[in-house]
Amino acid sequence: MNAEQKVIDQLHAYKRLKARKKQLEGTSVGPGMRLSAVSEDDHLQELHRQLRKLPSYMYLDEQDQRIEAAAHANLSKYPIGTKAQLNEVKKSRATASPADEKLLRELEKKIEKVLEAREGSGGFEGYMGVIDKISELQDIEKQLQSIDQALEALEAYAPDYARLLKLRFIEGKPTEFVASELGIVDRTFRRWKQKALQEVVRFLSA
């Protein structure tokens, strides 16, 4: 599959991803608690902030700063999904020093306590289910953000190209309808579509 076809597939999936995101955000994980709140507030988000190099003292106490330092020293990669992050923390414990291993184990326990309390059941299956859903939600948010940013960048200097892609692939309108809306003939539509896809490929790969 070439890069342009991948972009088309992503645009076709945009509405489905939006719907799934809304569904996941509304998932109950305990009395009065929705998945969106857990996703935004779980302890692994501290690791996200660390990677973005915000000063630790703005959001971590002294013990959590030690945990952060141990994670930074021992994790070899920083995946996006929460489940993948948790697995990376567990894997890193095997090669950590005794002191860092203790801190990484503490990070795991903090995450588990927070999620188990919010999930309500406290059971392992429930906990892992929440982890899976958080991971999926974060991955969807990342995909949607990438598409939105690429289309916004395109719209800034070629609004007709951006409108063409939205109408044709996100809204699913027929070629004839889109060409009519843009006031162009079929040959021009094909040329614009090709150029628009090439630009989005460039933005997504930047």
ChimeraX attribute file (.defattr): number of C-alpha atoms within 10 A of each C-alpha:
attribute: neighborCount
match mode: 1-to-1
recipient: residues
	/A:1	5
	/A:2	6
	/A:3	15
	/A:4	17
	/A:5	12
	/A:6	13
	/A:7	19
	/A:8	18
	/A:9	13
	/A:10	18
	/A:11	22
	/A:12	18
	/A:13	15
	/A:14	21
	/A:15	15
	/A:16	12
	/A:17	18
	/A:18	14
	/A:19	10
	/A:20	15
	/A:21	19
	/A:22	13
	/A:23	13
	/A:24	18
	/A:25	17
	/A:26	14
	/A:27	14
	/A:28	16
	/A:29	23
	/A:30	15
	/A:31	10
	/A:32	7
	/A:33	15
	/A:34	17
	/A:35	23
	/A:36	21
	/A:37	13
	/A:38	19
	/A:39	21
	/A:40	12
	/A:41	12
	/A:42	17
	/A:43	19
	/A:44	21
	/A:45	14
	/A:46	18
	/A:47	17
	/A:48	15
	/A:49	13
	/A:50	18
	/A:51	11
	/A:52	9
	/A:53	9
	/A:54	12
	/A:55	10
	/A:56	16
	/A:57	10
	/A:58	7
	/A:59	12
	/A:60	14
	/A:61	11
	/A:62	10
	/A:63	10
	/A:64	18
	/A:65	16
	/A:66	15
	/A:67	22
	/A:68	19
	/A:69	16
	/A:70	22
	/A:71	24
	/A:72	15
	/A:73	12
	/A:74	20
	/A:75	18
	/A:76	12
	/A:77	11
	/A:78	17
	/A:79	13
	/A:80	14
	/A:81	20
	/A:82	25
	/A:83	19
	/A:84	15
	/A:85	20
	/A:86	19
	/A:87	12
	/A:88	18
	/A:89	23
	/A:90	16
	/A:91	15
	/A:92	20
	/A:93	20
	/A:94	11
	/A:95	11
	/A:96	18
	/A:97	12
	/A:98	11
	/A:99	9
	/A:100	20
	/A:101	21
	/A:102	14
	/A:103	22
	/A:104	26
	/A:105	14
	/A:106	14
	/A:107	21
	/A:108	16
	/A:109	12
	/A:110	15
	/A:111	15
	/A:112	20
	/A:113	13
	/A:114	15
	/A:115	23
	/A:116	20
	/A:117	15
	/A:118	22
	/A:119	23
	/A:120	15
	/A:121	13
	/A:122	14
	/A:123	12
	/A:124	11
	/A:125	10
	/A:126	16
	/A:127	21
	/A:128	16
	/A:129	14
	/A:130	24
	/A:131	23
	/A:132	15
	/A:133	20
	/A:134	23
	/A:135	19
	/A:136	19
	/A:137	24
	/A:138	18
	/A:139	16
	/A:140	19
	/A:141	14
	/A:142	14
	/A:143	15
	/A:144	20
	/A:145	12
	/A:146	16
	/A:147	18
	/A:148	14
	/A:149	14
	/A:150	20
	/A:151	23
	/A:152	15
	/A:153	16
	/A:154	20
	/A:155	14
	/A:156	9
	/A:157	10
	/A:158	14
	/A:159	14
	/A:160	15
	/A:161	22
	/A:162	23
	/A:163	19
	/A:164	22
	/A:165	24
	/A:166	18
	/A:167	17
	/A:168	20
	/A:169	21
	/A:170	19
	/A:171	14
	/A:172	13
	/A:173	15
	/A:174	11
	/A:175	16
	/A:176	13
	/A:177	12
	/A:178	21
	/A:179	20
	/A:180	12
	/A:181	12
	/A:182	13
	/A:183	11
	/A:184	13
	/A:185	12
	/A:186	14
	/A:187	10
	/A:188	12
	/A:189	20
	/A:190	13
	/A:191	10
	/A:192	18
	/A:193	18
	/A:194	13
	/A:195	13
	/A:196	23
	/A:197	21
	/A:198	14
	/A:199	20
	/A:200	25
	/A:201	18
	/A:202	13
	/A:203	16
	/A:204	14
	/A:205	10
	/A:206	7
